[in-house]
Amino acid sequence: MLWHGNRSCNSGWIYPSEGEGMGIRKPVIGIPVNVLVEKSGAFPGLERAFVNQDYLKSVQRAGGMPVALAIATEGEDLLAQLSFLDGLLFQGGADLSPLSYGEEPGRGLEDVYPDMDDHQIALARVAWELGLPMLGICRGMQVLNVAFGGTLHQDLGGLPGDILQHVQKSQRHAISHTVDLEEGGRLNQLFGRTTLGTNSFHHQAVKDLAPGFRVNARARDGVIEGFERIDHSFVLGVQWHPEAMVEKHPPMLGLFRELVDACQPERVKTA
């Protein structure tokens, strides 16, 4: 049956008329879009906005409703986006501009999109003020770190010592290296273990950890692979790509379930 009745001017939702009732609404998880610039083909230079399907499917399988968020930097637009969300998922993607954390670009820096950086960093900060749960994956973890005052290694390949292969050559779902989980941390509690096999597709990583966070996972070369807020609010970041692993490694879906479970929609209505 199609819903009808009164429309709320503030939220844009269409609610049933009085007496009709409504089922429980799934938590709405906003996913800021990434930018892809066509470098060949019929339209070189064309910009596309996208969210990878793996993120959408993982949120849905975890019981949430994913929504893509267009790039917006005006304060009113940010608040409009956040007004109908119950949580945020920051996906993987391009490098963050080092200017966003007070550094100049190094030789290993790859493509950056400052408007995308500004949007996602601003979203994270305002969402924190509103108390929305947030999960950051790969670049998304780096966004959270920068948003709250941390910095990044611009290119792990430029670090001294024996750095692991963090951009794997194997299939996306394949385990690439081992991550050690801190006892008592959120990831340790979620997976019920102190070591975890993960995939890996990044050449940037957290350098200086943002105030208010603690590390809960590291690769064997010391690279930070996970963090969480020390105040126990749900702001969690992982450096690997669980969305690409859920089919072959079902426990990875637990990260998305944790996010969905942390959301408490204000507009839940029962029949």
Phi, psi and omega per residue, in radians:
M1 nan 2.373 3.101
L2 -1.318 2.409 3.055
W3 -1.299 2.548 3.057
H4 -2.559 -2.991 3.125
G5 1.926 -2.527 -2.988
N6 -1.515 2.432 3.055
R7 -1.755 2.328 3.060
S8 -1.445 2.126 -3.110
C9 -1.174 -0.478 -3.101
N10 -1.338 -0.731 -3.025
S11 -1.771 -0.390 -3.080
G12 1.451 -0.036 -3.140
W13 -1.333 2.581 3.011
I14 -1.792 2.056 -3.109
Y15 -1.803 2.629 3.092
P16 -1.104 2.726 3.058
S17 -1.134 2.823 -3.093
E18 -0.965 2.292 3.086
G19 1.640 -0.215 -3.091
E20 -1.367 -0.611 -3.135
G21 1.455 2.903 -3.106
M22 -2.672 2.497 3.066
G23 -1.295 3.003 3.127
I24 -1.168 2.284 3.126
R25 -1.482 2.380 3.108
K26 -1.234 2.583 3.058
P27 -1.024 2.339 -3.128
V28 -1.654 2.101 -3.090
I29 -1.904 2.015 3.115
G30 -1.434 2.357 3.103
I31 -2.154 1.862 3.111
P32 -1.050 2.396 -3.091
V33 -1.255 2.701 2.951
N34 -1.709 2.896 3.101
V35 -1.907 2.364 3.033
L36 -2.218 2.141 3.130
V37 -1.801 2.123 3.122
E38 -1.146 2.221 -3.120
K39 -1.859 -0.043 3.110
S40 -2.703 -2.962 3.117
G41 1.435 -2.786 -3.032
A42 -1.306 -0.404 -3.035
F43 -2.285 1.109 3.117
P44 -1.069 2.385 -3.095
G45 1.611 -0.196 3.115
L46 -1.159 2.312 3.118
E47 -1.721 2.326 3.088
R48 -2.090 2.550 3.038
A49 -1.874 2.360 -3.039
F50 -2.676 2.785 2.933
V51 -2.256 2.254 3.133
N52 -1.107 2.447 -3.108
Q53 -1.016 -0.589 -3.104
D54 -1.016 -0.631 3.111
Y55 -1.187 -0.786 -3.126
L56 -1.060 -0.812 -3.120
K57 -1.127 -0.687 -3.105
S58 -1.158 -0.728 3.105
V59 -1.125 -0.744 3.118
Q60 -1.108 -0.774 3.124
R61 -1.100 -0.484 3.134
A62 -1.455 -0.045 3.092
G63 1.749 0.150 3.123
G64 -1.840 3.026 3.084
M65 -2.068 1.880 -3.109
P66 -1.376 2.532 3.103
V67 -2.395 2.232 3.104
A68 -1.359 2.400 -3.106
L69 -1.946 2.065 3.111
A70 -1.159 2.682 3.120
I71 -1.122 2.219 3.133
A72 -2.599 2.321 -3.102
T73 -2.058 -0.168 3.091
E74 -1.314 2.487 -3.090
G75 -0.995 -0.743 -3.127
E76 -1.137 -0.644 3.138
D77 -1.192 -0.699 3.092
L78 -1.068 -0.804 -3.141
L79 -1.128 -0.624 3.104
A80 -1.112 -0.732 3.105
Q81 -1.116 -0.797 -3.056
L82 -1.277 -0.329 -3.048
S83 -1.146 -0.427 -3.116
F84 -1.945 0.180 -3.104
L85 -1.758 2.682 3.038
D86 -1.928 -0.234 3.131
G87 -2.976 2.979 -3.117
L88 -2.282 2.476 3.004
L89 -2.158 2.090 3.089
F90 -1.714 2.091 -3.024
Q91 -1.528 3.007 3.048
G92 -1.274 2.987 3.141
G93 2.837 -2.577 -3.023
A94 -1.239 2.958 3.076
D95 -1.084 2.648 2.944
L96 -1.505 2.483 3.067
S97 -1.140 2.269 3.125
P98 -1.142 -0.330 3.074
L99 -1.079 -0.417 -3.135
S100 -1.252 -0.273 3.061
Y101 -2.233 0.475 2.949
G102 1.385 0.415 3.110
E103 -2.135 2.810 3.044
E104 -1.612 2.724 -3.075
P105 -1.204 2.322 3.049
G106 -1.564 3.022 -3.064
R107 -1.172 -0.455 -3.100
G108 -1.520 -0.005 -3.123
L109 -1.160 2.429 3.103
E110 -1.875 -2.794 -3.056
D111 -0.995 2.398 3.053
V112 -2.264 2.700 -3.135
Y113 -2.363 1.578 -3.013
P114 -0.984 -0.649 3.118
D115 -1.093 -0.690 3.098
M116 -1.143 -0.741 3.099
D117 -1.041 -0.859 -3.091
D118 -1.036 -0.746 -3.136
H119 -1.075 -0.868 -3.045
Q120 -1.227 -0.685 3.109
I121 -1.127 -0.758 3.116
A122 -1.126 -0.736 3.095
L123 -0.992 -0.808 -3.113
A124 -1.059 -0.749 -3.102
R125 -1.170 -0.781 -3.131
V126 -1.220 -0.687 3.112
A127 -1.056 -0.646 3.098
W128 -1.094 -0.767 3.117
E129 -1.071 -0.553 -3.125
L130 -1.517 -0.119 3.117
G131 1.366 0.416 -3.132
L132 -1.413 2.394 3.032
P133 -1.114 2.539 -3.122
M134 -2.444 2.416 3.035
L135 -2.181 2.224 3.101
G136 -1.986 2.288 -3.110
I137 -2.062 2.166 3.124
C138 0.952 -1.934 3.065
R139 -0.930 -0.635 -3.130
G140 -1.063 -0.639 3.052
M141 -1.129 -0.703 3.131
Q142 -1.161 -0.653 3.062
V143 -1.015 -0.826 -3.139
L144 -1.073 -0.729 -3.136
N145 -1.098 -0.795 -3.141
V146 -1.185 -0.688 -3.115
A147 -1.018 -0.549 -3.069
F148 -1.893 0.319 2.957
G149 1.856 0.165 3.125
G150 -1.625 3.092 3.111
T151 -2.244 3.024 -3.080
L152 -2.225 2.656 2.815
H153 -1.322 2.110 -3.103
Q154 -1.220 -0.499 -3.129
D155 -2.756 1.936 -3.120
L156 -1.068 -0.463 -3.138
G157 -1.115 -0.325 3.139
G158 -1.609 0.008 -3.132
L159 -1.444 2.588 3.085
P160 -1.306 2.863 3.087
G161 1.549 -3.042 -3.089
D162 -1.567 1.586 3.106
I163 -1.563 2.332 -3.142
L164 -1.154 2.925 2.997
Q165 -1.322 1.923 -3.122
H166 -1.802 -0.045 2.978
V167 -2.095 1.609 -3.000
Q168 -1.229 2.693 3.140
K169 -1.695 -0.167 -3.079
S170 -1.527 -3.109 -3.123
Q171 -1.032 2.693 -3.040
R172 -1.084 -0.554 -3.099
H173 -1.457 -0.202 -3.009
A174 -1.270 2.506 3.057
I175 -1.255 2.285 -3.068
S176 -1.848 -0.798 -3.133
H177 -2.634 3.059 -3.088
T178 -1.692 2.467 3.056
V179 -2.088 2.327 3.085
D180 -1.647 2.216 -3.101
L181 -1.739 2.332 3.139
E182 -1.205 2.296 3.120
E183 -1.085 2.341 3.136
G184 1.513 -0.154 3.109
G185 -1.348 2.924 -3.092
R186 -1.073 -0.672 -3.133
L187 -1.234 -0.673 3.077
N188 -1.068 -0.729 3.133
Q189 -1.219 -0.653 -3.121
L190 -1.175 -0.843 -3.050
F191 -1.586 -0.230 3.095
G192 1.172 0.566 -3.117
R193 -2.728 2.933 -3.129
T194 -1.853 -0.125 3.031
T195 -2.309 2.628 -3.068
L196 -2.594 2.367 3.034
G197 -1.528 2.253 -3.102
T198 -2.289 2.844 2.941
N199 -1.482 3.116 -3.053
S200 -2.800 2.140 -3.115
F201 -2.529 1.074 -3.121
H202 -2.620 2.598 3.025
H203 -2.111 -0.067 2.959
Q204 -1.885 2.798 -3.129
A205 -2.834 2.890 3.106
V206 -1.090 2.299 3.041
K207 -1.837 -1.357 3.057
D208 -1.590 2.111 -3.099
L209 -1.248 2.408 3.136
A210 -1.122 2.516 3.040
P211 -0.994 2.508 3.118
G212 1.570 -0.005 3.131
F213 -2.049 2.781 3.004
R214 -2.341 2.556 3.109
V215 -1.284 2.356 3.073
N216 -2.168 0.054 3.112
A217 -2.795 2.449 3.073
R218 -2.433 2.578 2.944
A219 -1.326 2.923 -3.069
R220 -1.196 -0.252 3.067
D221 -1.616 0.092 3.103
G222 1.645 -0.146 3.133
V223 -1.105 2.335 -3.136
I224 -1.231 2.186 -3.084
E225 -2.000 -0.096 3.119
G226 -2.911 2.602 3.028
F227 -2.642 2.943 -3.136
E228 -2.653 2.818 3.063
R229 -1.218 2.486 -3.140
I230 -1.375 -0.254 -3.133
D231 -1.558 0.130 3.078
H232 1.262 0.082 2.968
S233 -1.209 2.779 -3.053
F234 -1.514 1.538 2.938
V235 -2.320 1.864 -2.955
L236 -2.280 2.428 3.083
G237 -2.290 2.456 3.028
V238 -2.282 2.509 -3.053
Q239 -1.528 -0.282 3.126
W240 -1.589 -3.034 -3.065
H241 -2.050 1.466 3.137
P242 -1.116 -0.509 -3.113
E243 -1.097 -0.445 3.122
A244 -1.519 -0.109 -3.037
M245 -1.915 -0.219 -2.949
V246 -1.080 -0.552 -3.129
E247 -1.179 -0.777 -3.101
K248 -1.588 -0.382 -3.099
H249 -2.327 1.350 -3.009
P250 -0.920 -0.553 3.119
P251 -1.000 -0.390 3.136
M252 -1.129 -0.399 3.093
L253 -1.113 -0.371 3.141
G254 -1.014 -0.535 3.101
L255 -1.106 -0.703 -3.140
F256 -1.294 -0.615 3.075
R257 -1.138 -0.665 3.085
E258 -1.038 -0.759 3.120
L259 -1.106 -0.870 -3.108
V260 -1.077 -0.742 -3.133
D261 -1.143 -0.483 -3.132
A262 -1.320 -0.249 -3.096
C263 -1.489 2.383 3.114
Q264 -2.205 1.536 -3.090
P265 -1.013 2.324 3.091
E266 -1.320 -0.396 -3.033
R267 -1.760 0.363 3.082
V268 -1.143 2.252 3.105
K269 -2.283 2.482 3.124
T270 -1.920 2.764 -3.100
A271 -1.150 nan nan
